[in-house]
Amino acid sequence: MEELVTVARFNEPIEAEMARGRLQSAGIEVFLSGENAAILEPGLGPLRLQVAAGDASDAQAILDDAGAELAEATEAVVIKPTDLP
């Protein structure tokens, strides 16, 4: 079995799940370390998203790209009263 490498840490389980889903949809096998402990004791520690060492660079690139997309999607939109119909 290939060594596992931590590619991201999350304090929020939903963020970890979203990242895991993104990597899985790209065909990368993912292990979420601390998942069971977080269920039993929320706030116990960060969840670690781990992949095989050979997939680490691809996984990191996917996660970095997701961060850029998320940042773009959450940029503030300012609507001026003069813009309304």
N, C-alpha and C positions, 0 to 999 in steps of 0.2 A: 504494500500500500504506500502511495506517495505521501510525503509530509504535507500537513495542512498549514496554511499560512493565513494569518488574520489580515483581511483587506479593509475592514471597517469596524468601528465600535459604535454602538447606539445605546442611548439611555431610554429611548422610547420604543417599545415593542412594535408599534405600527410602522415606524420608519424602518426597522430591521426587516419586517415582513415585506415591505415594499421593495427594499433593496434585494432581498432574497428572490422575490418573484421576478425582478428584472434580470438577475443573473440566470435563474433557471430558464427563463424564456429564451435566453441566448445559448442554452445548451450546456451551461456550466453547473456542475454539481456543487451544492452549497451545504455547509453545516453551520447551524446557528448555535454557538456555544453559550451556555447559560440560559437557554430557553426554558428548560424545566424549572430551574431555580427561580426564574423571574415569575413563573406562574405561581409557585408556592410562596414566594416572598418578594412582592413587587419592590423595586428600588434596591435590590440586593447588590446590584453592580451592573456594569455595562454588558450588553449582549455583544458577542464577537462573531462577526460574519467571516467564516473561514472557507477557503477553497484549496484545491490541490496546488502545490507550488508551481506546477507547469501552467496553471490557469490564472495565476495571480496578476500578471501584467494585463491580460485581457479583461479580467474582472475589474481591476482598478480603473481601466480606461472607460468601461461601461458605467461604473459608479460616478466617475468624474463627469462624464457626459450627462448623466442624469441630474447631477447637481446644477450644471449650467442651464439645462432645460427647466428645472424647477425654479431657478432664480429668475429666468425670463418670464415664466408663467405667473410668478407672484409679484412682479413689479407693480408698483402703485399706478393706478389709472386715475388721472385727475379730470373730472368733468366740470366744466365751467357752466354756470347758469346760461350763458349765451350760446352754449353748444346744444342745449335742449330744444326740442321742437316747440 
